[in-house]
């Protein structure tokens, strides 16, 4: 179970970072726009910390996506591929 939670944290971290980079935004800018500290955002993006729901909502809003879209993207990235997907 811990492995699944760790993988989910890493996947969400990757999605947040990818969306930020796609927007051409620095960590400092996203932190400011979402009202979180740069150090907190850095820990989240490195998968060292999972955002609480309110922080997830703030990050999603600053990234111009809904929280549901953010979580769905993380689930999609983390989903195991079947032989049919190859």
KAVEN-V918914 format. One line per field, one symbol per residue. ss: DSSP state (H for helix, E for strand, C for the rest). phi: phi as a letter, one per 20 degrees, with the letter a starting at -180 (. if undefined). burial: b if it has 24 or more other C-alpha atoms within 12 Angstrom, else e. A space follows every 50 residues. Layout:
ss=???
phi=???
burial=???
This chain:
ss=CHHHHHHHHHHHHHHHHHHHHHHCCCHHHHHHHHCCCHHHHHHHHCCCCC CCHHHHHHHHHHCCCCHHHHHHHHHHHHCCCCHHHC
phi=.fffffffffffgffffffffffmdefffffffdlcfffffgfffemebe ffgffgfffgffemcegffffffffffeffeeffff
burial=eeeeeeebbbbbbbbbbebbeeeeeebeebbebbebeeebbbbbbbbeeb beeebbbbbbbbbeeebeebbebbbeeeeeeeeeee
